[in-house]
């Protein structure tokens, strides 16, 4: 095996490890930040969030974090956030559940079988009992029946980029950016260390026995 092929394999292994570590750390942070199940729901109007995109070339989305308190969603690739937008989650009595989910179904032109054939375009289902991310009206506060509504244009742009299995983390509290485990692992720090070459062992000098 050539040195070049070994380098390519090492780089690919590092990239996969970074993605797995990134999702695992973020999921752990979301779980530790989740509020108790019996906490009283709050319907205070959050600060207004606008749509945004990272000023760089974005990779494939691997995770989304829905902040129920801030009413926003942020999508990430393996290097950090790439897209964010305001949302409208479940209202009082129909709160969007907090937890760690995955996209299990996609439907470009979905109509609800539970709520009077309501139109839910660019639907990304995360549970089989009716919770999904989809395009919808945003009044500026939590107002849905449990789903996470996103801006219509944002949901349409996002639909083809998100894959089945993409992790979706829904949380009730907000952690400071400095404590959230994003961009802590750089490829420079994850490069495999080269084995140290041990110095060759010197054989003991032989003593020449002189004839008496």
Buried (B, 14 or more C-beta within 10 A) or exposed (E): EEEEEEEEEEEEEBBEEBBEBBBEBBBEBBEEBBBEEEEEBEEEEBEEBEBEBBEEEBBEBBBBBBBBBBBBBBBBBBBBBBBBBBBBBBBEEBBBBBBBBEBBEBBEEBEBEEEEEBEBBBBBBBBEEBBBBBBBEBEEEBBBBBBBBBBBEBBBBBBEBBEEEBBBBBBBBBBEEEEBBBEEBEEEEBEEEEEEEEEEEEEEEEEEEEEE
